[in-house]
């Protein structure tokens, strides 16, 4: 893309900035979306064009909704001296609901696009200030960022490596076809004892990755591969010696391990000075070199105020860097090693706190429920898929986010919550129940808060029929019947339950189970 084309796009973005909602306008200023001072990458330009397109669609959708009738779903009806609300959910009402849902989805897409652009911008600027160590792959001869021991495939025979993409290409049908080192032609599959000896030889030759591995051997007291185990004597002083040798060569894993020793993250280690200030500085150094675990750990230290003041903006910055390692490389249009596997806990952890920060408007962000929902949904979905431990606060915040968005879109008065086919209430109540369940035996503030909110919602929702709006006190039995599937909607009788199910409650019930 020529600089002239970029200038046209930049001017066009500035023209459209005046047409945006105040929330989007804040995002443009907050994230520096793109201007002459920012880089002119094609990805950012494409992102900007997509935002302009979405803004136009939102403006058209808002105008369409304004032109629609706004009929009430219910009207009062007097019968036998008793005034009740009668459902008149008709074509005009549901058309408006459908258009509101389309607008809701457009806002979702717009804000997530803006957030992805922000993340790309943060990563680009950070890498300009803090270049990552790079080495050349011996097969494809491409520069490869070295952010940890596990980001490339090392060969202990000669000490060389190949990048993840080349290693992946050598695996056909999930089985490694390579039997010899592509650099020195030595056999790869050898006894573990020999591997350990070769690692030590490479460490003595000054290879930082091997020095880091030796430190891990002495720290953990064993090394294992393919079910074989070689035991070592645990020697923290020896481990620290190897870590420091690798850290002098700016190896991210080694620097992080030294920081963790200063934090006493490996248990009571008398041989190493316990100093949170020193640990925080070292953890930042490793994080700036692109180490995923260090980015998560440093963000956590900033969030909790360990080794320095509480700094939520700094925490949000490094959580952003950690989460950016989830998907595509911003330097080349290729999938990173993390993209094809289960997400590491560090990425899940970063996503959770980015969601919470956007929910509250902390960490230098403006409050944005759409972005918060995106991060929290991703965290819950991936954690459940990987059978990881989902924290009670993840369920609680996602439920709260869904309810606030639902109220902003469709209204907050019961029984106006009932928008069959589009309701977030069943899923939100299901998430609150999951949060409560996680607190059984291990009470915590999040599960307790979820319990209080759920009880309030049950009291509120069980007062009116979810279909016709009749109050529970006005029914012959004096109470309503609960939906046995989602336990979030109540009905005055079978007829109303069937009508509501066909109107769209069926999909709401199914959605809450996903």
Phi, psi and omega in degrees: 000129181285161179295329178295318178296320179297319179298320179298314181296319180298315179297321180295320178298320180294323178297318183283345182299326180292338183270353186282164172290164182298326180296315179294321180301318177298320182296320180300314181288321183294319185259358180065045187283144258289148176222184187298334182281337179274167180290157183255043182294147179301320180301317179293323180293317177299320179298317180296319179296320179297321179295316178302316180298316180294322178299319179296318179296319180295317180298318179294320180292320177298319179294321178299316180293322178300323183282346180282154173293154179239066182285150175286150178283335186233152169223156183280140181225131181257130181212121179064032180081359180249128178267124179233165175265131182248134180291126172234035181301106184239193186299315183294319181297311183290330176298317179296318179299316180298318180291326176295321179294321177298317178298317178303314181293324178295319177297319176306308183295319182296309184292325178293322177297317177299317181295320178295323176295319177300315181298316179298319180295317180299314181297316182298311181295321181294320180291332175294320181280326185231083180299143180270144176301136178227146174224164184266129175295134184286350180259301184269349179063021176273150173290131183240125176295130179256097182253345177196171179296327188270002184278347176224171178257109179273152175244118187289341182295311183244349178087000179275179182212165168235154182287169183298320182296319179292321178295319179296322180294335180277355180256105179261125179062031179079007182240133182289121179273339184285126178246342180234150178299129181290350183261310184246358178067013175290153178293137183278313186277099179232170180300147184299324178302321179291322178300314181298318178297319180293322177299317179297320178298316179294324179295319180291337176278357176096014177286118184297324180295322180288323177297319176297317180295322177297320177300319179294320178304311183286333180285318184270338178084007178197161172223145183217154178197131178053037177089346178274148180227134172243122183269142177237161173283130177292123182216096185295322179299317179294320178299314181297323179300312181293319179299317182293324177298317178288324180295328177297335177263014176061041175277121187303315181297321181294315179299316179298319181295322176297317178299318181293328175293321177292335178272355183061039180281353179255014182103185182292102181248100184288335186286346185241135178297131178270112184212109182292327181296313179296319181297319181295319179295317180292321180296322177295320179300315179293322179296320179293340177272006173093009181286120186300311182295323178293323178298317178295314183295318181293319177300320180294319178298319178293320181294321183269350181074034179265129181076011181168184182289159172294129182219091184290330178294318177294319178299315180298322179298313183281334170295323177297316179298319180294316182292331181296341179281001179291319194243246188271148172289137180272351179271322179229147181281070182216160182280136177283167179304331183283338190289335185260357182243177172299145182287137177295158179302328181298320179290318178298317179298315180298317180298321179300312184283333172295322176296315180294319180296320177289330179294318182268341187081033178265175174067025180086002178268153166275149181299129179212108184290329181294315179290320178301316179298319180302310182293317183292321178295318178298318181297311182295315182298311182291321180295317179291322180296322182269006182056031176281166178284112176275129182281149179303326182291333178295312178296317183296313182292322178295318178298314180297321180296314180298319181292318180295319178294321179299315181294321179295327185273313189247353183107165187240000183270126172288136007266021178291352172300334187283096173236079188307131182095344183229006187280137175266354186299310181302317182291320180298316180294324177296320179293320176299320179296322178295320179297319179295318181299321179292339180273354180293122182087337179226068184303139176212168185297330183286314179292326178292317178296319178300320180297317181294316180295317181298316179300320178295318180294319179298315179300317183290312185288331183278002180276337184228149174293131182291347182256304185261347176084004180293141180286148182300324182291343181265001177274156180304322181276347181079008177207165182253162180260136184277144172294120186287352183263309183258343179055038182227354181226144182237150185226154179277344180185175183297323182299315179293322180296317179295316180297317181292322178299314180289330181290344178143352180297336179304313181291328176296320179296315181294319183297325182290343180271348183280000000 
